[in-house]
Amino acid sequence: MSVHPSLEVSGGALDSFLPGFTTLDRPYDAYPVICSNTHVETIFANKLRSTPYVRFRRECLRMKDNGVVSLDWVAGDNHCLSPKSPILILLAGLTGGSGEAYIKHMLLRARNKGWRVVAFNSRGCGNSPVITPKFYSASFTGDIGEVIVELSSRYPDANLYAAGWSLGANILVRYLGQEGDRCLLSGAVSLGNPFNLVLTDEGFHKGFNNVYDKTLGASLSKIFRRHASLFEGIEGEYNIPAALNSKSVREFDDSFTRDANLYAAGWSLGANILVRYLGQEGDRCLLSGAVSLGNPFNLVLTDEGFHKGFNNVYDKTLGASLSKIFRRHASLFEGIEGEYNIPAALNSKSVREFDDSFTRVSFGFKSVDDYYLKSSSSNSIKHVRTPLLCIQAANDPIAPNKGIPREDIEDNPNCMLIVTPKGGHLAWVAGDEAPFGASWTDPVVMDFLEYLEKTKSRSVSK
């Protein structure tokens, strides 16, 4: 199959995966006017994209440390799907969950193809309860790892896949790298992965990106505020006041986070988490495949970008979202000794503020920069042993183009990269359903996952 020149397509697995796609020979037709500016496209998709109705059945799964994550399944699937139906795990971006429009669109597309789909809600996200003084972070792959092991045991005859968006993609890729050959996934997808969190943080402080940083920082503080009392009296460097009052994602992470056969798809941070998991697991990975969409990959570059021009809007928005999530659980952190700054986390104005006051402390990082550097999933790509598709937008304001680990993807026989000329951050307002319907990436992701599943099934039947 030929690839249209409007797309950048590469990777060590290109020859292996390319036959599975049905639309890459078509031009990437970004929707007029809306896609003329990356910020307009990003905000349009976030605010005006349709959100389809899905009736969920929630399962609260207890982790080994007694924390809880919430799994949202499509209600009734247990009665109408075969135990052998392939399973797709979806990981949302920073502060996101099963309610995100991009999650629901992808979920319904896979469900209509006969897949069993579950949306993974990190601790405190998607109204998932927080019962212990521990949240989630770009580096923490423990929860998604436990979920994959549980589902592999529960459905031994089904192949597992995962897809992550943004931070979810970063976590997923880190998991893949950690697991290596042990990974239980049969495939994975990373979308809008920041990859290099240091670059992402830098970007949050530039121009309009500061708005994103402040919004996300406020959201983190809001989530933390609900459970802040859990962290009071806990030893460590927690700065609970700072976490409660974070003005950016970086502030929240610095005060708190730095002290975590299936298929999966991750968007943005969810994609970063997914790729990190794939890299960690390697050959041990339980996933049969994964999709990364809009993965920031390099969180250092993402952080840098947050501080440039309009990107400041994203930083402020994400920071506010982090604070909002934290606010719900702030009582859990009260009385905990250390560097927690709960007031700062509750009132974060940016991502960096929230990370500085809360996230980096929670996961044991000495500084917010140390947290971003060591949590970037770009370091995990070389260790991935699971089929992985990464989809990025060249003009992504949060997951910078220069942060994509192109050389490592090219050198890894398990990885493929698609970069669209436009798409903003997790927007991709193009394709047959534009402007209000599902993003351009959804049918591409489905092509990849179905190709892996068919290939897997043929190899088993021989």
Secondary structure by P-SEA (a helix, b strand, c coil): cccccccccccccccccccccccccccccccccccccaaaaaaaaacccbbbbbbbbbbbbbccccbbbbbbcccccccccccccbbbbbbbccccccccaaaaaaaaaaaaaccbbbbbbcccccccccccccccccccaaaaaaaaaaaaaacccbbbbbcccaaaaaaaaaaaaaacccccccccccccccccaaaaaaaaacccaaaaaaaaaaaaaaaaaaccccccccccccaaaaaaacccaaaaaaaccccccccccccaaaaaaaaaaaaaacccccccccccccccccaaaaaaaaacccaaaaaaaaaaaaaaaaaacccccccccccccaaaaaccccaaaaaaaccccccccccaaaaaaaacccccccccccbbbbbbbcccccccccccaaaaaaacccbbbbbbccccccccccccccccccccaaaaaaaaaaaaaaaaaaaaac
